[in-house]
Amino acid sequence: MIRGKSRCRAAGSPVTIAARRWLLTLALLLPAPLAAAPLEETLPLPLASGRTLEARLLRPAQATEKLPAVILLGGYRRGAAALDLVTAGRPVLLAGFDYPVELPRKLRVSEIPRLLPQTRRGIAETREGLAVLHRELRQRPDVDPRRITLVGVSAGAPFATLAAADAGFPAVILVHGFADLPGVIQHQFARRWEPRAGWFGRAGAWMSAQLLHALLGLPNIEQAAATLKPGQRVLMIRAERDDFIPAASSLALERALRRSAARVDLVVQPGGHVRGAAQEELKPVLEASLEWMAREKLI
């Protein structure tokens, strides 16, 4: 399947394991690392609230020219530690920060009142932190501001979409991303409840998704995607048999992107969602990303 506003190519979450394996495979695909260990620094990201997030940067020690930069958004629990899984085999500055919210692995109803305000604040601070990080990278003398790519994988893709609209990132890669957040939340509940409770489970999933979406005040991903500007470039990679993200939610993101003025490339690949799959199954996703970045002269 080939689709695209300018050109499209066809080839062959909130899940931390998937993001980790995605990044690990990316490291394996890159050329051999430079001889010297990368230089590491901490970049403070001051927020309007007075709070400061800390971004972690890794840059090749031997690089002297202006570098392309890649910001990684994977599973929220991994955060800035994901940079350790990527070797600086190419002259690229890597950046990331820990998500400013910590959610339990198993959510209890009694914890919801406490977690709601924390989650709302964490979403807002993540968006603001990405905008500040983009601004800081653009001002660095060792970064080429025309070659800053934001990569969002699964659960990181909505944040990447929002940040592209907020801060005008030149390039964005959305791996198994989605819009229609109520639909995605409903799907996650229904996958667990419907097999056990049938129609009641399906109805409960819909009501819970609507309530949670309203209480969290989640942003509109479609609206953000549709506002991307001329000159911005987007690669959307979709799984042909994604059982984790509803097809309607993935399609909602694609349609919104195509309503924007950005140049959109779409790759539809066989297989399912990037959540713990074997590396040989993830390799086509990563190869498509690297091929696109090279073709767009981003790396």
C-alpha positions as CSV (number, residue, x, y, z in Angstrom):
1,M,0.0,0.0,0.0
2,I,1.4,3.3,-1.0
3,R,-0.1,6.6,0.0
4,G,1.3,10.1,0.3
5,K,0.8,13.9,-0.2
6,S,4.2,14.3,-1.7
7,R,5.5,10.8,-1.9
8,C,5.0,7.7,0.0
9,R,6.9,4.4,0.3
10,A,5.7,1.0,1.3
11,A,7.8,-1.6,3.1
12,G,7.6,-5.1,4.1
13,S,3.2,2.2,22.6
14,P,2.3,2.7,25.8
15,V,4.7,-0.2,26.1
16,T,8.1,0.3,27.5
17,I,9.5,-3.0,26.2
18,A,8.6,-2.1,22.7
19,A,10.3,1.2,22.9
20,R,13.4,-0.4,24.4
21,R,13.7,-3.0,21.7
22,W,13.0,-0.4,19.0
23,L,15.9,1.7,20.3
24,L,18.2,-1.3,20.8
25,T,17.6,-2.4,17.2
26,L,18.3,1.1,16.0
27,A,21.6,0.9,17.7
28,L,22.4,-2.4,15.9
29,L,21.5,-0.9,12.6
30,L,23.8,2.1,12.9
31,P,27.4,1.8,11.8
32,A,30.2,0.9,14.2
33,P,30.5,3.5,17.1
34,L,33.2,6.1,17.2
35,A,36.3,5.2,19.1
36,A,35.7,7.7,21.9
37,A,32.8,7.4,24.3
38,P,30.1,10.1,23.7
39,L,30.2,13.2,25.7
40,E,27.2,13.5,28.1
41,E,25.7,16.6,29.6
42,T,22.6,17.7,31.4
43,L,20.5,20.5,29.9
44,P,18.1,22.3,32.2
45,L,14.6,23.0,30.7
46,P,12.9,25.7,32.8
47,L,9.1,25.6,32.7
48,A,6.6,28.4,33.2
49,S,5.5,26.8,36.5
50,G,9.0,27.4,37.9
51,R,9.8,23.7,37.7
52,T,12.8,22.5,35.8
53,L,13.1,19.3,33.8
54,E,16.5,17.9,33.0
55,A,17.3,16.7,29.5
56,R,20.1,14.3,28.9
57,L,22.3,14.9,25.9
58,L,24.8,12.5,24.3
59,R,27.1,13.8,21.5
60,P,30.0,12.2,19.6
61,A,33.3,13.3,21.3
62,Q,35.1,13.6,18.0
63,A,32.5,15.6,16.1
64,T,33.5,19.1,15.1
65,E,30.8,20.0,12.6
66,K,27.2,21.0,13.3
67,L,25.3,17.9,14.2
68,P,21.8,16.6,13.4
69,A,19.8,16.0,16.5
70,V,17.3,13.2,17.4
71,I,15.0,13.4,20.3
72,L,13.7,10.1,21.5
73,L,10.2,9.5,22.9
74,G,9.5,5.9,23.8
75,G,7.9,4.3,26.8
76,Y,7.4,6.8,29.6
77,R,9.1,4.6,32.3
78,R,12.3,4.4,30.3
79,G,12.7,8.2,29.8
80,A,16.2,9.5,29.3
81,A,17.8,6.1,30.1
82,A,16.7,5.1,26.6
83,L,19.7,7.0,25.2
84,D,22.0,4.3,26.6
85,L,20.5,1.9,24.1
86,V,21.6,3.9,21.1
87,T,25.2,4.0,20.0
88,A,26.5,7.3,18.5
89,G,27.8,5.5,15.5
90,R,26.8,8.4,13.3
91,P,27.5,12.0,14.1
92,V,24.2,12.6,15.8
93,L,23.3,14.4,19.0
94,L,20.8,12.4,21.0
95,A,18.4,14.0,23.5
96,G,15.7,12.9,25.9
97,F,14.2,13.5,29.3
98,D,12.2,11.6,31.9
99,Y,8.5,12.0,31.6
100,P,7.4,14.3,34.5
101,V,4.8,11.8,35.8
102,E,5.0,8.4,37.4
103,L,2.0,6.1,37.0
104,P,1.7,2.7,38.8
105,R,1.9,-0.5,36.8
106,K,-1.5,-1.6,38.2
107,L,-4.0,1.2,38.6
108,R,-6.4,1.0,41.6
109,V,-9.6,2.9,41.6
110,S,-8.7,4.4,45.0
111,E,-5.6,6.0,43.4
112,I,-7.4,7.8,40.7
113,P,-8.2,11.1,42.6
114,R,-4.6,11.5,43.5
115,L,-3.3,10.6,40.0
116,L,-5.6,12.7,37.9
117,P,-4.0,16.1,38.8
118,Q,-0.5,14.6,38.5
119,T,-1.2,13.1,35.1
120,R,-2.8,16.4,33.8
121,R,0.3,18.3,35.0
122,G,2.6,15.7,33.5
123,I,1.0,15.9,30.1
124,A,1.3,19.7,30.0
125,E,4.9,19.7,31.3
126,T,5.9,17.1,28.7
127,R,4.5,19.2,25.9
128,E,6.2,22.3,27.3
129,G,9.5,20.5,28.0
130,L,9.7,19.3,24.3
131,A,9.1,22.9,23.1
132,V,11.9,24.2,25.4
133,L,14.2,21.4,24.4
134,H,13.7,22.2,20.7
135,R,14.4,25.9,21.4
136,E,17.5,25.1,23.3
137,L,18.8,22.7,20.6
138,R,18.2,25.2,17.9
139,Q,20.4,27.7,19.8
140,R,23.3,25.4,20.3
141,P,26.4,26.1,18.2
142,D,27.0,22.3,17.7
143,V,23.5,21.5,16.4
144,D,22.1,22.1,12.8
145,P,18.7,23.6,13.5
146,R,17.4,22.3,10.1
147,R,18.0,18.7,11.1
148,I,16.2,18.1,14.3
149,T,14.1,15.0,14.2
150,L,11.5,14.0,16.9
151,V,10.8,10.3,17.1
152,G,7.7,9.1,18.9
153,V,7.1,5.4,19.3
154,S,3.6,4.1,20.3
155,A,2.6,6.1,23.4
156,G,5.3,8.6,22.5
157,A,3.7,9.3,19.1
158,P,0.8,11.6,20.5
159,F,3.4,13.7,22.4
160,A,5.5,13.9,19.2
161,T,2.5,15.0,17.2
162,L,1.6,17.7,19.8
163,A,5.2,18.9,20.0
164,A,5.4,19.1,16.2
165,A,2.4,21.5,16.3
166,D,3.6,23.4,19.4
167,A,7.2,23.9,18.5
168,G,7.5,23.4,14.7
169,F,10.0,20.5,14.7
170,P,11.4,20.2,11.1
171,A,10.9,16.4,11.0
172,V,8.8,13.9,13.0
173,I,8.6,10.1,12.8
174,L,5.5,8.5,14.3
175,V,5.9,4.8,14.8
176,H,2.5,3.0,15.2
177,G,1.0,6.3,16.3
178,F,-2.6,7.3,16.7
179,A,-5.2,10.0,17.3
180,D,-8.8,9.6,18.7
181,L,-7.6,9.1,22.3
182,P,-11.0,8.1,23.6
183,G,-11.1,5.3,21.1
184,V,-7.7,4.1,22.0
185,I,-8.5,4.1,25.8
186,Q,-11.8,2.4,25.1
187,H,-10.0,-0.3,23.1
188,Q,-7.6,-1.0,25.9
189,F,-10.4,-1.5,28.4
190,A,-12.5,-3.6,26.0
191,R,-9.6,-5.9,25.2
192,R,-9.7,-7.0,28.9
193,W,-13.3,-6.7,29.8
194,E,-15.3,-7.8,26.7
195,P,-14.0,-11.4,26.7
196,R,-15.2,-11.8,30.2
197,A,-18.4,-9.7,30.3
198,G,-19.5,-9.4,26.7
199,W,-21.8,-6.5,25.9
200,F,-21.5,-5.2,29.5
201,G,-17.7,-5.2,29.2
202,R,-17.9,-3.3,25.9
203,A,-20.3,-0.7,27.4
204,G,-18.2,-0.3,30.5
205,A,-15.1,0.3,28.4
206,W,-16.9,3.0,26.4
207,M,-18.2,4.8,29.6
208,S,-14.8,4.5,31.3
209,A,-13.0,5.9,28.3
210,Q,-15.3,8.9,28.0
211,L,-15.0,9.6,31.7
212,L,-11.3,9.3,31.9
213,H,-10.8,11.4,28.8
214,A,-13.0,14.1,30.3
215,L,-11.3,14.0,33.7
216,L,-7.8,14.2,32.3
217,G,-8.7,16.9,29.8
218,L,-6.7,15.1,27.1
219,P,-5.5,17.2,24.1
220,N,-7.0,16.7,20.7
221,I,-4.3,14.9,18.6
222,E,-6.3,15.3,15.3
223,Q,-6.5,19.1,15.8
224,A,-2.8,19.3,16.5
225,A,-1.8,17.1,13.5
226,A,-3.9,19.2,11.1
227,T,-2.1,22.4,12.0
228,L,1.4,21.3,10.9
229,K,3.0,23.9,8.6
230,P,4.7,23.9,5.2
231,G,8.3,22.7,5.4
232,Q,7.6,20.2,8.2
233,R,8.1,16.6,7.2
234,V,6.4,13.6,8.7
235,L,7.0,9.9,8.4
236,M,4.1,7.7,9.7
237,I,4.8,4.0,10.0
238,R,1.7,1.9,10.5
239,A,1.3,-1.8,11.3
240,E,-1.0,-3.7,9.0
241,R,-2.3,-6.0,11.8
242,D,-2.1,-3.7,14.8
243,D,-4.3,-5.3,17.5
244,F,-3.2,-2.7,20.2
245,I,-4.3,0.4,18.4
246,P,-7.7,0.5,16.7
247,A,-7.5,0.9,12.9
248,A,-9.9,3.9,13.2
249,S,-7.5,5.7,15.6
250,S,-4.5,5.2,13.3
251,L,-6.6,6.3,10.3
252,A,-7.7,9.4,12.2
253,L,-4.1,10.5,12.7
254,E,-3.3,9.9,9.0
255,R,-6.3,11.9,7.8
256,A,-5.5,14.8,10.1
257,L,-1.9,14.9,9.0
258,R,-3.0,15.0,5.3
259,R,-5.2,17.9,6.1
260,S,-2.1,19.8,7.2
261,A,0.4,21.7,5.0
262,A,3.2,19.3,6.0
263,R,4.7,16.8,3.7
264,V,3.6,13.3,4.8
265,D,5.0,10.0,3.9
266,L,3.3,6.8,5.0
267,V,4.7,3.3,5.3
268,V,2.4,0.4,6.0
269,Q,4.2,-2.8,7.0
270,P,3.0,-6.3,7.7
271,G,2.9,-7.5,11.3
272,G,1.5,-6.1,14.6
273,H,2.2,-3.4,17.1
274,V,5.7,-2.8,18.4
275,R,5.3,-4.4,21.8
276,G,7.8,-7.1,22.6
277,A,8.1,-8.5,19.1
278,A,11.3,-10.2,18.0
279,Q,14.0,-7.9,16.6
280,E,13.7,-9.4,13.2
281,E,10.1,-8.2,13.2
282,L,11.1,-4.7,14.2
283,K,13.9,-4.4,11.8
284,P,11.8,-3.3,8.8
285,V,10.4,-0.4,11.0
286,L,13.8,0.8,11.8
287,E,15.2,0.4,8.3
288,A,12.3,2.5,6.9
289,S,13.0,5.2,9.5
290,L,16.7,5.4,8.8
291,E,16.1,5.2,5.0
292,W,13.7,8.1,5.3
293,M,16.0,10.2,7.5
294,A,18.9,9.7,5.1
295,R,16.7,10.5,2.0
296,E,15.5,13.7,3.7
297,K,19.2,14.5,4.6
298,L,18.4,14.5,8.3
299,I,21.3,12.3,9.2
